[in-house]
Amino acid sequence: MEHATFQNEITDSDIRVTAAAGNKMSELVQSTDESIIGIRVYVSGGGCGGMNYGMTYAESATDYDRVLNGENFHLYADVIALQYLTGAEIDYVDDGIQATFVFHNVFQTVGGSGACGGCGAAS
Amino acid sequence: MSATHCVALIAPAHSYRASVFLRVAADHNISVVFVSDRSANIVPAHISGLEVNFGELTDHVQSICRQLEEFGVQAVIAPDEKYVTLAGKISQKLGLPHNSIESLRTASDKYLSRKQLKSAGIEGVPDFTLIDLRQDLDKQLSQVRFPCVAKPLNMSASRGVIRADHHVELKNALEVIEKILQFEFERGQYHEVIVEDYIGGTEHALEAYLSDAQLEVICLFDKPDPLHGPYFEETYYITPSRLDESIQEQIRATVLSGCLAIGLSSGPVHAEVRLFEGKVWILEIAPRSIGGDCGRLFELTTNSSIEEFVLNRAVGREVGTLSLERAAGVLMIPITESGILRRVEGVTDAQSIDNILEVRIDVREGERLVRWPQGGKYPGYIYALADRPWQVESALRQSYEMLKFVTKPELPVVVH
């Protein structure tokens, strides 16, 4: 049995953050108050359309979080979310009409489309 | 004691309306065959049922009927509007009382229902145009009068309903609705919208039961907040209505005419109307009871419930009209800011206001709150009971003032 070192850091082989996305995350974190410690990526759903991916501010880290330590920002994802994000690239695009983070390559491991299939939610 | 009555309940596994029916049926010794799409769901530990794939449901009506016959069901109930037509089809094949399939199809489609109401000569129906989002919009919108309201044909809870005061606003509204339709349904499944005259005035909701061409009023709700748009999420429902008796009767008679024009003959009816310049305008007639969370008002304020009333009537038990003896109301708590919920403040203070029965928060930390018109889920409800309607309204308003939903923004994400 070999010895190994485990770490809670997210590396480029887990999620790659482009320079544009990193700059934007840094800008967003700098513009908030002290209660915000970084950006959180989360995954929800799992219905017929696959998983839904989202981002919000992180106020605290949990024991289940992994962290990507960027320049002037931290990106948090819990281990479950990370399973669905491995190999993904997060970019930021502002084309003058829409400014948004763009997740590339998230479906290679998990399938789905990221959109809700509208399978009959109560309305 | 073995159950003497049996109903089939058709609903998706996570339907909050179905869970109330299941609980009430158990309390009233009515056995239920639950026809649903998943084995792990909201049902109690042991309940008979048929697991079906709703996507293929219409192909399996015959086999579902064969199995339901073995259970000896006396009625088929679909609490969620989406499955009302299917329940009708199954009832028809089983020879059980039901509204005609055509009337159910008409009632579930805003375009078909307006067309039917107009052709039957019902006066209080806004003029409307059917818009195909795939075709040239400028040409189709050239005859539209403003202000107007654009609506998807088959969504509920005012989702995607948007007022427009001029051409540019209308085109923007249609763009938003198209995105909602694309998000909610399979691509290309729905691409039509109606655009109808905006009707001012006050809005009211009628809860009633239809049988033998008679409409038995359960209650008439006033909606005291102005619903001018551009979006139309519900807020306050207060009953009894403070309208004159003669106007209340006018509303009942107009809704009954509407039901008969659509072809409905029996069962619960939930109608939305507007009162403008002394005339009743029909916005919606749905062959279902009020939604479970608002319907909970009856449970909190009477010793009965709307579900109990509907179930007992469905199996032919004699039950008197469900009535609220005091003034009561519910506030569907509006979402004022989209985002990720951090916490809800002031719940204890909101609960402590006189005449407040319950403040119920249905969202948890980390949940997404989405404003209308994209949103369709209220974060909670406040219920009140008092001697007079104005006291109910006042209590609900004071209670709501105490609540604060603290959110953090959801950052824009696109997935490729």
Chai-1 contact restraints between the chains, C-beta under 6 A:
chainA,res_idxA,chainB,res_idxB,connection_type,confidence,min_distance_angstrom,max_distance_angstrom,comment,restraint_id
A,Y53,B,V413,contact,1.0,0.0,6.0,A-B,restraint_1
A,Y53,B,V415,contact,1.0,0.0,6.0,A-B,restraint_2
A,G54,B,E410,contact,1.0,0.0,6.0,A-B,restraint_3
A,G54,B,V413,contact,1.0,0.0,6.0,A-B,restraint_4
A,M55,B,L411,contact,1.0,0.0,6.0,A-B,restraint_5
A,M55,B,V413,contact,1.0,0.0,6.0,A-B,restraint_6
A,T56,B,I340,contact,1.0,0.0,6.0,A-B,restraint_7
A,T56,B,K408,contact,1.0,0.0,6.0,A-B,restraint_8
A,T56,B,E410,contact,1.0,0.0,6.0,A-B,restraint_9
A,Y57,B,K408,contact,1.0,0.0,6.0,A-B,restraint_10
A,T100,B,P412,contact,1.0,0.0,6.0,A-B,restraint_11
A,T100,B,V414,contact,1.0,0.0,6.0,A-B,restraint_12
A,F101,B,V413,contact,1.0,0.0,6.0,A-B,restraint_13
A,V102,B,V414,contact,1.0,0.0,6.0,A-B,restraint_14
A,F103,B,V415,contact,1.0,0.0,6.0,A-B,restraint_15
A,H104,B,H416,contact,1.0,0.0,6.0,A-B,restraint_16
A,V106,B,V415,contact,1.0,0.0,6.0,A-B,restraint_17
A,G114,B,V415,contact,1.0,0.0,6.0,A-B,restraint_18
A,G118,B,E184,contact,1.0,0.0,6.0,A-B,restraint_19
A,G118,B,F185,contact,1.0,0.0,6.0,A-B,restraint_20
A,G120,B,P12,contact,1.0,0.0,6.0,A-B,restraint_21
A,A122,B,S15,contact,1.0,0.0,6.0,A-B,restraint_22
A,A122,B,Y16,contact,1.0,0.0,6.0,A-B,restraint_23
A,S123,B,S156,contact,1.0,0.0,6.0,A-B,restraint_24
A,S123,B,A157,contact,1.0,0.0,6.0,A-B,restraint_25
A,S123,B,G376,contact,1.0,0.0,6.0,A-B,restraint_26
